[in-house]
Amino acid sequence: MRKLLLIIVAGSSLSFAQLMGPKLVTQQDEHDFGDIQQGEKVTHVFVITNSGGDLLKITNVKASCGCTAALPEKNELAPGESTNLNVTFNSAGRFGKQKKLIRIESNDPDNPQVIITIKGNVVLSDAESSTYPVLRFIQTQHDFGKVKEGKIVEYTFNFENSGKSTLKIKDIKTSCGCTAALVSSEVLKPGEQGTLKVELDTSNRKGKMSRTITIKSNDPKDPTKIITVYADVQQ
């Protein structure tokens, strides 16, 4: 009986200790802004509560993107106390569906990091839609067919700026070191055309292969273009 009593007392003490610790609780862990006009700043207030029995200390709040700012009104909450966490998303330079994470770190022993999420869909106004640049490739794929191993083959893709303002190529990346890509010009005025020269080195390759080239630009509607080349490498 005495042993059973000791176990009950020990269990009660543990539960009491857990209750006495701080506990961070959010009333919601996600908010969807819906459609956001590009360039608009939107804010949502999340409520943080200390539902534990000891002082809660918010040690760090960090967003997954520089376009998002998150600031709690108080960093220390007494048991039962709440505070607002103001989260602001800046949609300047963004387009399409967005999802950003905010990490809240605290001295909550059971859950030291809590993640909340904001979502939205950045859209262009009618006035902006009529003035933005548009990167358009005449074709986005090329098949070299059968190629003897060790040979370097090349192909030139044509593209144009079919929009109403200056197009800027920001970055070009290939999926493999065996592929090189060179653009004729990184800046195109409305109506101007350019070329993307792609070289594929088949050294030490065998069989069917495909490689991609990713082009990023300031086209707000379609900022990332994917070009694909294929080859069937023969020994």
N, C-alpha and C positions, 0 to 999 in steps of 0.2 A: 504493500500500500504506500509506504514511504517513497519507494522508488518511482511509483506511478505519479505521486504528487510532485516529485522533483521534475519529472518529465513535463508535466502540465505547466509548472511554474516556469521552466526553461522556455517552453513554447510560447507562453504568454509574454515573456520578456522579449523574445525575438520579434513577435508581432508588434509589440509596443515600440521597439527600437526602429522597426521599419516605418511605422506610422509617424514617428518623430522626425524622420528624415525629410528633406525637401522633395517636392514632386512637381515637375513642370507639366502642365496640361494646356493644350490649345483647344479653343472652342470649335475650330475648323482647321483642317490641314490642307485645304485647297481652295483656290478662288479662280473663276474663269471670267475675264473681262469681256469676253465676246469680241465683236469687231471694234478695232481701234484705228482711228485715222492716223496714217503715217505722220510722225512728228509730234503726236500728242503724248503728253505725260499723264499717266493714270495712276491712282493711288487706292490701295485697299488697306483697311485696318484689321489686323488679326489681334485677338485677345488672348493674352497669356495669363494663366492663373497658377498660383502655388497652392496645390491641394494637399500638401504634406504638413508635417508638424514642426519644421525647422526653417530657418531663413534660406530662401532660394536666391542664388547668385547667378545671373546671366553673364557668362564670361566672354562670349563672342557670338556675333551674328554676322554671317557671311553669305553673300549671294553668289550664284554660279556664273554670273555675267556682270560686266561693268555697267551694263544698261539698267541694272536693277539696284536700288538702294533700299536698305532695311535698317530701321532704327527704333529700338524700344524706348518708350518714354521713361522707364525706370529699369535699372539693372539689378536691383535688390527688392525682393518681395517677401513680406512677412507671411506666415501661414494664413491662408484664406484670401490674401490680397491678389489683385489683378492689375495688369498694365496693358497699354496698347502697343502693338508693333506696327508701325507705319511702313508699308512696302510700296515703293514707287517704281514704275516701269517706264523707261524713256524709249519710245518707239522710233526715234529718229534713225534713219538709215536701215530700218528693219522692214521686212515684208513677209507676209504669209503667216503660217501658224507658229506660235512661240510657246515655249515651255521653260520656265526658270525655277530653280530650286533655291531655297533659303535655309541654311543650316543654323540652328540655334543650339549653342553649347552652354551647359550650366553645370552646377554641382549636384544635380539630381543623380544619386548613386545608381539607380536602376536604369535610367535612360539619359545618359549624359549628352546625347545629341538627338535633337528632334528636327525633322525635315518637313517643311511646308512648301507648297507649290503654287505658282501663279501661271495662268495660261491666257492666251489671247490670239486673235487673228488680225494682223496688221494689214489694212487695206489702203489703197490709194484713192484720193478724191478724183472726181471726173477731170478737174483742171490738171492735176498731176499726171493722170493717165495719158493725157494728150501730149505731154512734153518729155516723157522719160526715154532713155536710150533702149534699143532692142538689139540684142546679139542674135543673129540668125545664121545658122550654118546651112549651106546648100545640101549637104549630106553629113551624116554623123557616124557612118560606118564604112569600112573598106576591107575587102578580103583580098590578100595578096595571092591566095591560092597555094599551089605547091611551090615550095622554095627549098633550094638545096642548103643543107646545114652549113653555117659559117658565112652565108651571104648576108649583106646588109641591103635591105630593100627600103624604098621611100615612097611616100605618097603625099600629095599636097591637097589639103582641104581648103575650100573657099568659104568665106563668111562675109557678112556685111552688117552695118549698123542701119537697120530699117526703122529706127526711132526718130525722135525729134530733137534730141540733145546729144552731146558728146559722149561716146562710149569709151570706157576705160577698161582694159584687160588688167586685172589685179594680180592674178597668179595662174601659173600653169604647172600641173604636177602629172607625172606619169606613174603608172602602177608598178613599173619594173625598171631597173637600171639598164635593161636591154633596149629601152625605148627612149628616144630623144624627140623633143618637140620644140619648134622655133616659130614664133609668130612674126609676121612681117612688120606689124606696127601695133603698139599697145594702146594707141589712141586713134579713134576714128570719128570723124565728124558725121553728122546725119547724111545717109546716102553713100558714104564711102565704103569700099570693099578692102578686104585683107586676106592673107593666106596663112595657113598653119601647116608647116612642113613637118612630117612625122617620119622618123627613121626607126626601123626595127632591125636589131642585130640578132641573127639566129644562131650565133655561135653557141655550141654546147646545148642546143635545144633539140628536141625530138618530138615528132607527132604534132597534133593539132594544138594550137595555142591562141590565146586572145589576150590583148593588153588594152588598157584604157588610158585616156588622157583627160584630165579634169581641168576645165577652164573656168575661172571665176572672174566676174566682171561687175560693173555697177548697174547692170540691167536689174531693176528692182523686182520685176515679175519673175524672172528666171535667172538668178545670179550664178547658177552652177550648170555648166554644160558638160556632158560626157561624150567623148569621141572614142570609138572602139575600132581596133584593127585586128584582123585575123590572119593566120597563116598555118599551112600544113607543112611542117619541116621534114624534109626527106634526107636520109643518110646518103 
